[in-house]
Amino acid sequence: MNILLLGMPGSGKTKIGKLLAKKLQRKFIDVDEFIFKKTGKDSAEHLAELGDAEFLKFEAGLVKKIKMTDAVIAASGSVPLVAEGIEHLKKNAFAIWIKPSLEIIEKRVRGRSDGTSRIVGAQTKSLQEIWQWREKTYQSHHHAILEIEKETPAEEVAKRVLEILEKNSVT
């Protein structure tokens, strides 16, 4: 069974996923990196070229090419927005929603070199509006949720994810 990490951009899915994969001795797949390897362009470039709606369709099509078992997968923040993409990843996975507070997300996104350029919806919505829009979607696609109220080292969050996995007999 795969472990699928869901959450907003800046929630730490990639860092946490790499730590989990190492601790569990599993392969790691980052959806944004997968897109780059398949196309030679990062998500920000595709989003700029295609716009939100077409990017989501494009991303879902690529996500359906991920065929792994016993891996840790860090979904991009937008994967859950298209049913066919998220349903494909959830087929053989335990999904955990990594949910830092909006304040943490805003701080992390502001600190990234690419800012909001690879966030679907950022051209017309604030991060708070994107958070509210996506929260409903994430709510319907997870098996467990890990809320993070204050800035926490990735190692500590990974430890908490492992506890969730053990509690749910996933490891």
LOTI-438242 format. One record per residue (C-alpha): x, y, z. Coordinates in steps of 0.001 Angstrom, whole numbers, padded with zeros to 6 digits, m for minus. Example, Ala and Ser with C-alpha at 12.3 -4.5 7.8 and 13.67 -1.06 7.14 Angstrom:
<recs>
<rec><xx>012300</xx><yy>m004500</yy><zz>007800</zz></rec>
<rec><xx>013670</xx><yy>m001060</yy><zz>007140</zz></rec>
</recs>
This chain:
<recs>
<rec><xx>000000</xx><yy>000000</yy><zz>000000</zz></rec>
<rec><xx>001220</xx><yy>003479</yy><zz>m000877</zz></rec>
<rec><xx>001293</xx><yy>006380</yy><zz>001548</zz></rec>
<rec><xx>m000176</xx><yy>009475</yy><zz>m000067</zz></rec>
<rec><xx>000513</xx><yy>012916</yy><zz>001386</zz></rec>
<rec><xx>m002018</xx><yy>015627</yy><zz>000576</zz></rec>
<rec><xx>m002056</xx><yy>019306</yy><zz>001441</zz></rec>
<rec><xx>m001597</xx><yy>022893</yy><zz>000387</zz></rec>
<rec><xx>001587</xx><yy>024078</yy><zz>m001282</zz></rec>
<rec><xx>004038</xx><yy>024836</yy><zz>001503</zz></rec>
<rec><xx>002647</xx><yy>022176</yy><zz>003826</zz></rec>
<rec><xx>005892</xx><yy>020193</yy><zz>003739</zz></rec>
<rec><xx>004707</xx><yy>017164</yy><zz>001774</zz></rec>
<rec><xx>007994</xx><yy>016750</yy><zz>m000110</zz></rec>
<rec><xx>010292</xx><yy>017087</yy><zz>002920</zz></rec>
<rec><xx>008105</xx><yy>014851</yy><zz>005044</zz></rec>
<rec><xx>007685</xx><yy>012356</yy><zz>002215</zz></rec>
<rec><xx>011429</xx><yy>012013</yy><zz>001686</zz></rec>
<rec><xx>011958</xx><yy>011412</yy><zz>005407</zz></rec>
<rec><xx>009147</xx><yy>008834</yy><zz>005533</zz></rec>
<rec><xx>010429</xx><yy>007014</yy><zz>002462</zz></rec>
<rec><xx>013884</xx><yy>006773</yy><zz>003983</zz></rec>
<rec><xx>012614</xx><yy>005567</yy><zz>007376</zz></rec>
<rec><xx>010237</xx><yy>003047</yy><zz>005785</zz></rec>
<rec><xx>012714</xx><yy>002045</yy><zz>003059</zz></rec>
<rec><xx>010240</xx><yy>002843</yy><zz>000301</zz></rec>
<rec><xx>010502</xx><yy>004658</yy><zz>m002994</zz></rec>
<rec><xx>009532</xx><yy>008318</yy><zz>m002992</zz></rec>
<rec><xx>007570</xx><yy>010119</yy><zz>m005700</zz></rec>
<rec><xx>006953</xx><yy>013842</yy><zz>m005706</zz></rec>
<rec><xx>004236</xx><yy>014667</yy><zz>m008260</zz></rec>
<rec><xx>005831</xx><yy>018001</yy><zz>m009199</zz></rec>
<rec><xx>009170</xx><yy>016279</yy><zz>m009781</zz></rec>
<rec><xx>007438</xx><yy>013477</yy><zz>m011712</zz></rec>
<rec><xx>005912</xx><yy>016086</yy><zz>m014047</zz></rec>
<rec><xx>009307</xx><yy>017700</yy><zz>m014558</zz></rec>
<rec><xx>010969</xx><yy>014353</yy><zz>m015366</zz></rec>
<rec><xx>008227</xx><yy>013461</yy><zz>m017842</zz></rec>
<rec><xx>008073</xx><yy>016829</yy><zz>m019616</zz></rec>
<rec><xx>011308</xx><yy>018743</yy><zz>m018945</zz></rec>
<rec><xx>009287</xx><yy>021664</yy><zz>m017552</zz></rec>
<rec><xx>008284</xx><yy>022434</yy><zz>m014001</zz></rec>
<rec><xx>004702</xx><yy>022929</yy><zz>m012883</zz></rec>
<rec><xx>005044</xx><yy>026734</yy><zz>m012868</zz></rec>
<rec><xx>005951</xx><yy>026722</yy><zz>m016579</zz></rec>
<rec><xx>003051</xx><yy>024431</yy><zz>m017465</zz></rec>
<rec><xx>000637</xx><yy>026494</yy><zz>m015369</zz></rec>
<rec><xx>001768</xx><yy>029739</yy><zz>m017042</zz></rec>
<rec><xx>001342</xx><yy>028196</yy><zz>m020508</zz></rec>
<rec><xx>m001928</xx><yy>026350</yy><zz>m019933</zz></rec>
<rec><xx>m003842</xx><yy>028334</yy><zz>m017314</zz></rec>
<rec><xx>m005583</xx><yy>026781</yy><zz>m014332</zz></rec>
<rec><xx>m008274</xx><yy>024613</yy><zz>m015971</zz></rec>
<rec><xx>m006056</xx><yy>023106</yy><zz>m018674</zz></rec>
<rec><xx>m003190</xx><yy>022580</yy><zz>m016234</zz></rec>
<rec><xx>m005455</xx><yy>020575</yy><zz>m013925</zz></rec>
<rec><xx>m006479</xx><yy>018279</yy><zz>m016811</zz></rec>
<rec><xx>m002845</xx><yy>017964</yy><zz>m017918</zz></rec>
<rec><xx>m001687</xx><yy>017167</yy><zz>m014376</zz></rec>
<rec><xx>m004415</xx><yy>014551</yy><zz>m013858</zz></rec>
<rec><xx>m003400</xx><yy>012824</yy><zz>m017091</zz></rec>
<rec><xx>000214</xx><yy>012619</yy><zz>m015978</zz></rec>
<rec><xx>m000705</xx><yy>011502</yy><zz>m012456</zz></rec>
<rec><xx>m002530</xx><yy>008525</yy><zz>m013964</zz></rec>
<rec><xx>000859</xx><yy>007334</yy><zz>m015272</zz></rec>
<rec><xx>002170</xx><yy>006830</yy><zz>m011740</zz></rec>
<rec><xx>002140</xx><yy>003097</yy><zz>m011180</zz></rec>
<rec><xx>003757</xx><yy>002309</yy><zz>m007847</zz></rec>
<rec><xx>003138</xx><yy>000119</yy><zz>m004852</zz></rec>
<rec><xx>004641</xx><yy>000505</yy><zz>m001410</zz></rec>
<rec><xx>005822</xx><yy>004025</yy><zz>m002166</zz></rec>
<rec><xx>005470</xx><yy>007359</yy><zz>m000438</zz></rec>
<rec><xx>003815</xx><yy>009853</yy><zz>m002787</zz></rec>
<rec><xx>003716</xx><yy>013611</yy><zz>m002234</zz></rec>
<rec><xx>000789</xx><yy>014869</yy><zz>m004304</zz></rec>
<rec><xx>000953</xx><yy>018400</yy><zz>m005577</zz></rec>
<rec><xx>m001521</xx><yy>020659</yy><zz>m003829</zz></rec>
<rec><xx>m003739</xx><yy>020668</yy><zz>m006908</zz></rec>
<rec><xx>m003991</xx><yy>016897</yy><zz>m007565</zz></rec>
<rec><xx>m007122</xx><yy>016486</yy><zz>m005383</zz></rec>
<rec><xx>m008928</xx><yy>019112</yy><zz>m007474</zz></rec>
<rec><xx>m009489</xx><yy>016642</yy><zz>m010345</zz></rec>
<rec><xx>m011287</xx><yy>013422</yy><zz>m009451</zz></rec>
<rec><xx>m009572</xx><yy>011152</yy><zz>m011981</zz></rec>
<rec><xx>m006083</xx><yy>012066</yy><zz>m010749</zz></rec>
<rec><xx>m006726</xx><yy>011779</yy><zz>m007021</zz></rec>
<rec><xx>m008849</xx><yy>008638</yy><zz>m007411</zz></rec>
<rec><xx>m005998</xx><yy>006980</yy><zz>m009307</zz></rec>
<rec><xx>m003527</xx><yy>007783</yy><zz>m006523</zz></rec>
<rec><xx>m005952</xx><yy>006730</yy><zz>m003780</zz></rec>
<rec><xx>m006693</xx><yy>003295</yy><zz>m005309</zz></rec>
<rec><xx>m003883</xx><yy>001630</yy><zz>m003394</zz></rec>
<rec><xx>m003009</xx><yy>004237</yy><zz>m000787</zz></rec>
<rec><xx>m003552</xx><yy>005503</yy><zz>002702</zz></rec>
<rec><xx>m003974</xx><yy>009271</yy><zz>002329</zz></rec>
<rec><xx>m002852</xx><yy>011684</yy><zz>005032</zz></rec>
<rec><xx>m003747</xx><yy>015358</yy><zz>004857</zz></rec>
<rec><xx>m000839</xx><yy>017420</yy><zz>006171</zz></rec>
<rec><xx>m002640</xx><yy>020539</yy><zz>007389</zz></rec>
<rec><xx>m000510</xx><yy>023379</yy><zz>008744</zz></rec>
<rec><xx>m002274</xx><yy>026574</yy><zz>009732</zz></rec>
<rec><xx>m002871</xx><yy>029178</yy><zz>007052</zz></rec>
<rec><xx>m000291</xx><yy>031413</yy><zz>008761</zz></rec>
<rec><xx>002395</xx><yy>028734</yy><zz>008323</zz></rec>
<rec><xx>001427</xx><yy>028195</yy><zz>004679</zz></rec>
<rec><xx>001569</xx><yy>031926</yy><zz>003933</zz></rec>
<rec><xx>004990</xx><yy>032286</yy><zz>005584</zz></rec>
<rec><xx>006441</xx><yy>029320</yy><zz>003714</zz></rec>
<rec><xx>005017</xx><yy>030303</yy><zz>000323</zz></rec>
<rec><xx>006291</xx><yy>033881</yy><zz>000721</zz></rec>
<rec><xx>009738</xx><yy>032433</yy><zz>001462</zz></rec>
<rec><xx>009887</xx><yy>030311</yy><zz>m001705</zz></rec>
<rec><xx>011830</xx><yy>031614</yy><zz>m004682</zz></rec>
<rec><xx>008873</xx><yy>030902</yy><zz>m006990</zz></rec>
<rec><xx>006290</xx><yy>032297</yy><zz>m004567</zz></rec>
<rec><xx>002773</xx><yy>031506</yy><zz>m005773</zz></rec>
<rec><xx>003699</xx><yy>030939</yy><zz>m009433</zz></rec>
<rec><xx>002966</xx><yy>027205</yy><zz>m009263</zz></rec>
<rec><xx>m000230</xx><yy>027423</yy><zz>m007259</zz></rec>
<rec><xx>m003412</xx><yy>026814</yy><zz>m009207</zz></rec>
<rec><xx>m005803</xx><yy>029674</yy><zz>m008495</zz></rec>
<rec><xx>m003151</xx><yy>032162</yy><zz>m007318</zz></rec>
<rec><xx>m003627</xx><yy>034369</yy><zz>m010361</zz></rec>
<rec><xx>m007132</xx><yy>035315</yy><zz>m009222</zz></rec>
<rec><xx>m007369</xx><yy>034316</yy><zz>m005540</zz></rec>
<rec><xx>m005529</xx><yy>035068</yy><zz>m002309</zz></rec>
<rec><xx>m003910</xx><yy>032198</yy><zz>m000409</zz></rec>
<rec><xx>m006755</xx><yy>032395</yy><zz>002091</zz></rec>
<rec><xx>m009331</xx><yy>031971</yy><zz>m000695</zz></rec>
<rec><xx>m007332</xx><yy>029073</yy><zz>m002168</zz></rec>
<rec><xx>m007119</xx><yy>027515</yy><zz>001307</zz></rec>
<rec><xx>m010905</xx><yy>027742</yy><zz>001745</zz></rec>
<rec><xx>m011563</xx><yy>026383</yy><zz>m001755</zz></rec>
<rec><xx>m009191</xx><yy>023442</yy><zz>m001387</zz></rec>
<rec><xx>m010063</xx><yy>022600</yy><zz>002198</zz></rec>
<rec><xx>m013428</xx><yy>021192</yy><zz>001089</zz></rec>
<rec><xx>m011717</xx><yy>019032</yy><zz>m001515</zz></rec>
<rec><xx>m008957</xx><yy>017765</yy><zz>000789</zz></rec>
<rec><xx>m011614</xx><yy>016964</yy><zz>003374</zz></rec>
<rec><xx>m013169</xx><yy>014387</yy><zz>001064</zz></rec>
<rec><xx>m009952</xx><yy>012620</yy><zz>000072</zz></rec>
<rec><xx>m008019</xx><yy>011727</yy><zz>003222</zz></rec>
<rec><xx>m008029</xx><yy>008773</yy><zz>005603</zz></rec>
<rec><xx>m006257</xx><yy>010702</yy><zz>008361</zz></rec>
<rec><xx>m005403</xx><yy>014313</yy><zz>009086</zz></rec>
<rec><xx>m002371</xx><yy>015817</yy><zz>010788</zz></rec>
<rec><xx>m002999</xx><yy>019384</yy><zz>011906</zz></rec>
<rec><xx>000045</xx><yy>021551</yy><zz>012563</zz></rec>
<rec><xx>m000602</xx><yy>024722</yy><zz>014566</zz></rec>
<rec><xx>002981</xx><yy>026007</yy><zz>014905</zz></rec>
<rec><xx>006149</xx><yy>025754</yy><zz>012844</zz></rec>
<rec><xx>007462</xx><yy>022229</yy><zz>013445</zz></rec>
<rec><xx>010632</xx><yy>020562</yy><zz>012114</zz></rec>
<rec><xx>009958</xx><yy>018095</yy><zz>009285</zz></rec>
<rec><xx>011510</xx><yy>015289</yy><zz>011334</zz></rec>
<rec><xx>008917</xx><yy>015803</yy><zz>014073</zz></rec>
<rec><xx>006055</xx><yy>015902</yy><zz>011569</zz></rec>
<rec><xx>007372</xx><yy>012702</yy><zz>009916</zz></rec>
<rec><xx>007434</xx><yy>011050</yy><zz>013350</zz></rec>
<rec><xx>003808</xx><yy>012057</yy><zz>013892</zz></rec>
<rec><xx>002879</xx><yy>010674</yy><zz>010461</zz></rec>
<rec><xx>004557</xx><yy>007367</yy><zz>011379</zz></rec>
<rec><xx>002440</xx><yy>007260</yy><zz>014529</zz></rec>
<rec><xx>m000700</xx><yy>007752</yy><zz>012434</zz></rec>
<rec><xx>000390</xx><yy>004960</yy><zz>010084</zz></rec>
<rec><xx>001101</xx><yy>002577</yy><zz>012966</zz></rec>
<rec><xx>m002229</xx><yy>003411</yy><zz>014627</zz></rec>
<rec><xx>m003970</xx><yy>002562</yy><zz>011334</zz></rec>
<rec><xx>m001848</xx><yy>m000594</yy><zz>010736</zz></rec>
<rec><xx>m000407</xx><yy>000828</yy><zz>007518</zz></rec>
<rec><xx>003334</xx><yy>000371</yy><zz>008049</zz></rec>
</recs>
